[in-house]
Amino acid sequence: MFSGFNKTVIGGSHLDNGKICQDYSEYYVCENYSVAVVADGHGSRKHFRSDVGSKFAVEVTLSTISEFLKNMDEFEKSFRDNPAKVIKKIQKYIISYWNKAIGAHYDSNPITDTEKEPFTDEQFRAIKRESIYGTTLVACV
């Protein structure tokens, strides 16, 4: 049986500047496999909701991988036949679910005046929604 742990910590520069942790990590362990997922929120000012974006990225990645591995025999056969195709499909699902998650968050949590404050109107209009929640993502199964 596999085991695991995770620990997400705030960086020293964020502590010094009073910024929140924009990173998120999680793991999942079951009888047949284990998954570790880490998302590193983009730190610059236009990514002011990357803490939320990184959490959603980890959550949708765990659920997507779990869904793909629900039928292990089918997954292993597909992966043997065409690993690049399977990985690409997983990536597309993760991106799609992440976009849905940030879209729902964006719609139910309108941008505040405080969030807009650092930008001119023109600068703010130029920021894509995906950038506001921007994060990197790494997963290992």
VENNOR-V666622 format. One record per backbone hydrogen bond with DSSP energy under -0.5 kcal/mol. CO is the residue of the C=O (numbers start at 0). NH is the residue of the N-H. E is the energy in kcal/mol with one decimal. If there is no record, write none. Layout:
BEGIN
co = {CO & CO}
nh = {NH & NH}
e = {E & E}
END
This chain:
BEGIN
co = {6 & 10 & 11 & 12 & 13 & 13 & 14 & 21 & 23 & 25 & 27 & 29 & 32 & 34 & 35 & 36 & 37 & 38 & 38 & 39 & 43 & 44 & 46 & 48 & 48 & 49 & 50 & 51 & 52 & 53 & 54 & 55 & 56 & 57 & 58 & 59 & 60 & 61 & 62 & 63 & 64 & 66 & 69 & 70 & 71 & 72 & 73 & 74 & 75 & 76 & 77 & 81 & 82 & 83 & 84 & 85 & 86 & 87 & 88 & 89 & 90 & 91 & 92 & 93 & 94 & 95 & 96 & 97 & 98 & 99 & 100 & 101 & 102 & 103 & 104 & 111 & 112 & 115 & 119 & 120 & 121 & 123 & 125 & 127 & 127 & 128 & 130 & 131 & 133 & 135 & 137 & 139 & 140}
nh = {8 & 14 & 15 & 16 & 17 & 18 & 17 & 40 & 38 & 36 & 34 & 1 & 29 & 27 & 139 & 25 & 137 & 23 & 40 & 135 & 46 & 47 & 49 & 51 & 52 & 53 & 54 & 55 & 56 & 57 & 58 & 59 & 60 & 61 & 62 & 63 & 64 & 65 & 66 & 67 & 68 & 69 & 71 & 74 & 75 & 76 & 77 & 78 & 79 & 80 & 81 & 85 & 86 & 87 & 88 & 89 & 90 & 91 & 92 & 93 & 94 & 95 & 96 & 97 & 98 & 99 & 100 & 101 & 102 & 103 & 104 & 105 & 106 & 107 & 108 & 115 & 116 & 118 & 123 & 124 & 125 & 126 & 127 & 130 & 131 & 132 & 133 & 48 & 41 & 39 & 37 & 35 & 33}
e = {-0.5 & -2.1 & -2.7 & -1.6 & -0.6 & -2.7 & -1.0 & -1.0 & -3.0 & -2.6 & -2.8 & -0.6 & -2.4 & -2.2 & -2.6 & -2.0 & -2.5 & -2.4 & -0.7 & -1.9 & -1.8 & -0.6 & -2.0 & -0.6 & -2.2 & -2.6 & -1.4 & -2.6 & -2.2 & -2.0 & -2.4 & -2.9 & -1.7 & -2.4 & -2.2 & -2.3 & -2.7 & -2.2 & -2.2 & -2.5 & -2.2 & -1.1 & -0.7 & -2.4 & -3.0 & -2.1 & -2.4 & -2.9 & -2.4 & -2.4 & -2.4 & -1.9 & -2.6 & -2.3 & -2.1 & -2.4 & -2.6 & -2.4 & -2.3 & -2.6 & -2.6 & -2.5 & -2.9 & -2.6 & -2.6 & -2.0 & -2.4 & -2.9 & -2.1 & -2.3 & -2.2 & -2.9 & -2.4 & -2.0 & -1.4 & -1.7 & -1.7 & -2.4 & -2.6 & -2.4 & -1.2 & -1.4 & -0.5 & -0.7 & -1.6 & -1.2 & -1.6 & -2.5 & -2.0 & -0.9 & -2.8 & -2.4 & -0.5}
END
